[in-house]
Amino acid sequence: ALIGTHVAQTIGSGIVHADMIQGCQALTLAGLCGAIVWNLVTWYLGLPSSSSHALIGGLIGATLAYRGLEALNFSSIFRKVMVPLVLSPLGGFLAGYLAMVALSWLFRSAHPHRVNQAFRKLQILSSAFMATSHGTNDAQKTMGIITLALFIGHRIPDLTVPLWVRLACALVMAMGTAIGGWKIIKTMGHKIFKLEAVHGFSAETSAAGVISLASSFGAPISTTHVISAAILGVGSSKRLSAVRWGIAGQMATAWLMTIPAAAAVAAVCFEFLRFVGLVK
C-alpha cells in the first residue's frame, strides 16, 4: 500500500469527475454499500468475485443516481477499467499456463514428491510476491475511495492520498485477508483444480507479475480474476479435463454480473439516502 498511488489516483479521479460530485458525501457511502452487499452475496455463495469491480460498480451506480451520465469519465473507464477487465484474466491464464509448462519441462526427470517438497518452501516467496502485488492494486482502490470521500467532504484540498489513509488500508486489508474468506479459499484451492505446491507457486508468481504490471500503469484490475485465471492456466497445462470448467463458468458469470449488480444496489442505496434527507 505504500509502494505507489497510481491505482488510487485512477479510482479517485478516473472513474467520475470529482468536481461534479463535490459536496455530496452520501455518494461514496452509497457506492460502498453497493460494493459491500455484492461482496457479501458472493462470499455467501463461495464465489471468488471481484471486490475491485464491485467497488467501481458501486461508485458508478451512485454517481449515475446523483448526476447522471455526464459525471462519469467514460474515456478513463474504458481505458483503465474495461480494457484491463478483459485483458488481465487472459494474461493471468497465459502466464500460468506457460509458467507451469516451463517448470514441468525443467523438472521432468525429478521425483514428484521431492519437487513438491522444494516448492512448499518456495511457495512462501511466491505468496509474499502475490501479497505485495495485491497491496499495490487492491489496497490502493480503497485508498482512492477514501481520498475521494475526503475531497468531496472538503477535508483535503486535492486528491493526494494522505499517509494515514495508506497505513489504514494496509492494516485493514491484512486483517481481512487473515480472518475471512474460507469458502472462497476452498473454491480457489480445490474446486477449480486440485493444487499442489508447484501449481500454487506457478499460479501465484504468474498472477503477481500480471498484477504488478497493471499497477504500474494505474489500472485497477481484479486480483481475484487474475489469480483464478492463472489457476485455470496451470490446470490446463496438465490436461483440459483436469479443470472443473463448471466452477469456472459460475465464476465467469459472477464476474460479468459484478459491475452492473453493484451499480444497481448502490443506486438504490443512494435513492434511499436521498429519501431520508441525507443527500444535499
C-alpha positions in Angstrom: 0.0 0.0 0.0 3.0 2.3 0.4 4.7 1.5 -2.9 2.6 3.8 -5.1 -0.7 5.6 -5.7 -1.3 5.2 -9.4 -4.3 3.0 -8.9 -5.7 5.2 -6.1 -5.5 8.2 -8.5 -7.4 6.3 -11.1 -10.2 5.4 -8.6 -10.2 8.9 -7.1 -10.3 10.9 -10.4 -10.5 8.5 -13.3 -14.0 7.0 -12.8 -16.0 10.1 -12.0 -15.5 13.8 -12.5 -14.7 14.7 -8.8 -15.6 18.4 -9.3 -19.1 17.5 -10.4 -19.9 15.5 -7.2 -18.1 17.6 -4.7 -20.2 18.2 -1.5 -22.3 15.0 -1.9 -20.9 12.9 0.9 -23.7 10.4 0.6 -22.4 9.3 -2.8 -19.4 7.5 -1.5 -21.5 5.9 1.2 -24.0 4.6 -1.3 -21.1 3.4 -3.5 -19.6 1.4 -0.7 -22.9 -0.1 0.3 -23.4 -1.4 -3.3 -19.9 -3.0 -3.2 -20.4 -4.5 0.3 -23.8 -6.0 -0.4 -22.5 -7.7 -3.6 -19.3 -8.9 -1.8 -21.5 -10.5 0.9 -23.7 -12.2 -1.6 -20.7 -13.8 -3.5 -18.9 -14.6 -0.2 -22.0 -16.5 1.0 -22.1 -18.4 -2.3 -18.4 -19.1 -2.1 -17.7 -17.5 -5.5 -14.4 -15.6 -5.9 -15.9 -12.4 -7.2 -14.1 -9.2 -7.7 -14.2 -6.7 -4.8 -12.4 -4.3 -7.0 -15.1 -4.2 -9.7 -17.8 -4.2 -7.0 -16.2 -1.0 -5.7 -16.0 0.5 -9.2 -19.6 -0.6 -10.0 -20.9 0.9 -6.7 -19.2 4.2 -7.4 -20.6 4.3 -11.0 -24.1 3.5 -9.8 -24.2 6.1 -7.0 -22.8 8.7 -9.4 -25.5 7.9 -12.1 -28.2 8.3 -9.4 -26.8 11.7 -8.3 -25.7 13.4 -11.5 -26.3 11.1 -14.5 -24.0 10.1 -17.3 -22.2 13.4 -17.6 -20.5 12.9 -14.3 -18.7 9.7 -15.5 -15.3 9.8 -17.1 -16.1 7.4 -19.9 -12.7 7.5 -21.7 -10.8 6.6 -18.5 -13.4 3.9 -17.6 -12.9 2.3 -21.0 -9.0 2.6 -21.0 -8.3 1.8 -17.4 -11.2 -0.4 -16.3 -13.0 -2.2 -19.2 -9.9 -3.0 -21.3 -7.9 -4.4 -18.3 -11.1 -6.2 -17.2 -10.8 -8.3 -20.4 -7.0 -8.5 -20.8 -5.9 -9.2 -17.3 -7.6 -12.6 -16.9 -6.2 -13.6 -20.3 -2.8 -12.5 -19.2 -3.1 -14.5 -16.0 -4.3 -17.6 -17.9 -1.4 -17.4 -20.4 1.2 -16.7 -17.8 0.0 -19.5 -15.5 0.0 -22.0 -18.4 3.5 -21.0 -19.7 5.0 -21.0 -16.2 3.7 -24.5 -15.4 4.8 -25.8 -18.8 8.3 -24.4 -18.2 8.5 -25.9 -14.7 7.3 -29.3 -15.9 10.0 -29.3 -18.5 12.7 -28.2 -16.1 11.9 -30.9 -13.5 10.7 -33.6 -15.9 13.3 -36.0 -14.6 12.8 -35.2 -10.9 10.7 -37.2 -8.5 7.3 -35.5 -8.0 7.4 -35.8 -4.2 10.8 -34.1 -4.0 9.7 -31.4 -6.4 6.7 -30.6 -4.2 8.8 -30.7 -1.0 11.0 -28.0 -2.6 8.1 -25.9 -3.8 6.4 -25.9 -0.4 9.3 -23.7 0.7 9.5 -21.7 -2.5 5.8 -21.0 -2.3 6.4 -18.8 0.8 8.3 -16.5 -1.6 5.6 -16.6 -4.3 2.9 -16.0 -1.7 4.9 -12.9 -0.5 5.2 -11.7 -4.1 1.4 -12.2 -4.6 0.6 -10.4 -1.3 2.7 -7.4 -2.3 1.2 -7.1 -5.7 -2.2 -7.5 -4.1 -1.5 -4.5 -1.9 -0.2 -2.4 -4.8 -3.6 -2.8 -6.5 -6.4 -3.7 -4.2 -5.3 -1.6 -1.2 -5.0 1.4 -3.5 -8.6 1.1 -4.6 -9.8 1.6 -1.1 -7.3 4.4 -0.7 -8.8 6.1 -3.8 -12.4 5.8 -2.4 -11.4 7.2 1.0 -9.4 10.1 -0.6 -12.4 10.9 -2.9 -14.7 10.9 0.1 -12.3 13.3 1.9 -12.2 15.6 -1.1 -15.9 15.6 -1.6 -16.4 16.5 2.0 -13.9 19.4 1.8 -11.5 17.7 4.2 -8.5 17.8 1.8 -7.7 20.3 -0.9 -6.9 17.8 -3.7 -6.9 14.1 -4.5 -3.4 13.4 -2.9 -3.7 10.3 -0.7 -2.8 11.1 2.9 -0.3 8.8 4.7 -2.7 7.8 7.4 -5.1 6.6 4.7 -2.4 4.4 3.1 -1.4 2.9 6.5 -5.1 2.3 7.5 -5.9 0.5 4.2 -2.8 -1.7 4.5 -3.7 -2.7 8.1 -7.4 -3.4 7.3 -6.6 -5.4 4.2 -4.1 -7.6 6.2 -6.8 -8.2 8.8 -9.5 -9.1 6.3 -7.2 -11.5 4.5 -6.2 -13.2 7.7 -9.6 -13.7 9.2 -12.1 -14.2 6.3 -13.0 -15.9 3.1 -12.6 -19.6 3.9 -15.3 -20.6 1.4 -13.5 -18.7 -1.3 -10.1 -20.2 -0.3 -11.7 -23.7 -0.6 -13.0 -22.8 -4.1 -9.6 -21.5 -5.2 -7.6 -24.3 -3.8 -9.7 -27.4 -4.5 -12.8 -26.8 -6.6 -11.2 -25.3 -9.8 -8.2 -27.6 -9.9 -6.6 -29.6 -7.0 -3.5 -27.5 -6.4 -0.2 -28.9 -5.2 2.8 -26.7 -4.1 4.3 -26.5 -7.5 1.0 -25.5 -9.0 0.5 -22.8 -6.3 3.9 -21.4 -7.0 3.3 -21.1 -10.7 -0.2 -19.5 -10.3 1.0 -17.0 -7.6 4.2 -16.0 -9.4 2.5 -15.5 -12.8 -0.5 -13.7 -11.3 1.7 -11.4 -9.2 3.6 -10.5 -12.3 0.5 -9.5 -14.2 -0.9 -7.5 -11.2 2.3 -5.7 -10.7 2.5 -4.7 -14.4 -1.1 -3.4 -14.3 -0.5 -1.4 -11.0 2.5 0.3 -12.7 0.0 1.6 -15.3 -2.6 2.6 -12.7 -5.1 0.0 -14.0 -7.5 -1.2 -11.2 -7.7 -4.8 -12.2 -9.2 -7.6 -10.2 -6.6 -9.7 -8.4 -9.3 -12.3 -8.0 -9.8 -12.6 -11.7 -6.1 -12.8 -12.4 -5.2 -15.5 -9.8 -8.3 -17.5 -10.8 -7.3 -17.4 -14.4 -3.8 -18.3 -13.5 -5.0 -21.4 -11.7 -7.1 -22.3 -14.8 -3.9 -21.9 -16.9 -1.9 -24.0 -14.6 -4.5 -26.8 -14.6 -4.9 -26.6 -18.3 -1.2 -27.3 -18.8 -1.7 -30.7 -17.3 -4.8 -31.5 -19.3 -8.1 -29.7 -20.1 -10.2 -32.3 -18.2 -8.2 -31.6 -15.0 -10.0 -28.3 -14.6 -13.6 -28.2 -13.4 -14.9 -25.9 -16.1 -18.4 -25.8 -14.5 -17.0 -23.9 -11.5 -15.1 -21.7 -13.9 -18.3 -20.9 -15.7 -20.0 -19.9 -12.4 -17.1 -17.7 -11.6 -17.2 -16.0 -15.1 -21.0 -15.4 -14.6 -20.3 -13.7 -11.2 -17.5 -11.6 -12.8 -19.8 -10.3 -15.6 -22.6 -9.5 -13.1 -20.4 -7.7 -10.6 -20.2 -4.1 -12.0 -23.9 -3.9 -13.0 -25.2 -5.6 -9.8 -23.1 -3.4 -7.5 -24.1 -0.3 -9.5 -27.8 -1.2 -9.2 -27.5 -1.8 -5.4 -25.6 1.5 -5.0 -28.2 3.5 -7.0 -31.0 2.1 -4.8 -28.9 2.9 -1.6 -28.4 6.5 -2.9 -32.1 7.0 -3.6 -32.8 5.7 -0.1 -30.3 8.2 1.4 -32.0 11.0 -0.7 -35.4 9.9 0.6 -34.3 10.2 4.2 -32.8 13.6 3.6 -29.1 12.8 3.7 -28.4 14.0 0.2 -27.5 17.7 0.0 
